[in-house]
């Protein structure tokens, strides 16, 4: 991994963390960052990841469409 890739990775991680927290809050999972993910059901954790993916795809589609 070169220096540029490392810099991009450092910028992306906080944005994804914020998106994960936002999605969890929208799904009614408050305090998701502090929650013990091991005590959550696979369905709850899967919803967060699934909705994150859905939002990222929507963002990419909008960007490609020039919106």
C-alpha positions, -999 to +999 in steps of 0.1 A: +000+000+000+015+033-010+013+066+009-016+079-012-036+047-005-029+050+032-040+086+033-072+077+015-078+048+039-073+071+069-100+095+055-125+068+047-125+050+080-141+079+100-167+085+073-177+048+073-178+048+111-202+078+110-223+061+084-225+030+105-236+050+135-262+069+115-277+037+100-278+020+134-296+050+148-321+050+119-327+013+127-334+021+163-301+007+176-290+036+199-255+036+213-244+012+186-207+022+189-207+013+226-229-017+223-215-052+228-219-066+193-215-101+206-247-098+225-266-085+194-283-109+171-268-116+137-299-101+122-294-068+140-257-066+130-266-077+094-292-050+091-266-024+099-242-037+073-269-043+047-283-008+050-248+007+049-243-011+016-276+001+003-268+037+012-233+035-004-248+021-036-274+049-037-247+075-032-226+060-060-256+059-083-263+096-076-227+105-082-226+087-115-259+103-125-243+137-118-267+146-089 
